[in-house]
Amino acid sequence: MRDRVVAVTGPGRVELVEQDATELPEGSFRVETLFSGVSAGTELSFVKGTNPYLNVTWNPGLGLFQPGEASTPYPVTRLGYMQVGRVVESRTPAIAVGAVGAMTYGHRSGYVADPLAERFVPLPDDLDPMLGVYVAHMGPICANGVLHAAADLYGTDVRSLGDGVRGRRVAVVGSGVVALLTALFAKRHGAASVVVLDPTPQRRAVAEALGLETLDPDADDPAVVLKTRWNHAAGDRGADVVFQCRGQSWAMQLALRLLRPQGTVIDLAFYQGGADEVRFGEEFHHNGLSLRCAQIGRVPRGLAPTWDRERLSAETIELLRQYGDLIRKHLVTAVEPLADAPTVLTELAERRRSELQVVFTG
């Protein structure tokens, strides 16, 4: 048996290679891939050669990038974290043959997993299995951002994702997959207003099709627009919280300008080129703002026992139950066979093709 695996062998070089399928040890199970979603920011950084893991050493003990050998050198053969697989063999009573679940094993036709080391999130029968690409990792990324907003208000006493957004004015900068799912989480959990800001008309149109309000940051100054609209008290105008989901410095600078005094930016973006244009001597300083990074590697301090990855996946399933039809119709913009993955990823990296969400099949 052979598995087909998407591999990045160098900057701009993507291949589909064949590997001998792994034997099935006692306690493990084998899945065949049904769907595999593309996480454009992370994956394309390996295709473009801009991911820091390709060039320096990540020291997990110190939490520092340091000079040295690449932590993830080429070839990169585990690309992506948005998979849905059907169990075709099992040597563990914990995972039944025929079960369909969300996993994070990269773009490949099949995979052997150890249930003690890797997550398998069973998908409910009432959920379109293609939407399962969001359940294991991408949805939890967005839910974790909303959780950080809740922790910003309530510390370790967070009971619901709604604690950070319910009744509040929320701005979301960017309208990629992370931004739109985050905006839908905020809407689902009772935000008084949710406004998505992005300069791309096609992406704003998708946000609007999902039932979200949008603003063009290149038109009238959106900070003036929203601070005129969102009045809390004299000298206190703007968004209660901003979710910053676009990895460019202008987007962070805009997020800071949208906030009310002492408001918080929850940052979910990946700044591959740094953020040189961010001006901390202006609104950030004079309005006493806060900035929190919501990176999926950790939930807010003190919440790990009650808000683990399984709970964030469960929250994602409920989001998909409510908005799944709209997400499938408007967010998933391309469904391609796995055999075409090298061409698709190369075209996306070189900006010869634009998609919101690509899903590979088979």
Disulfide bonds with the S-S distance in Angstrom:
none
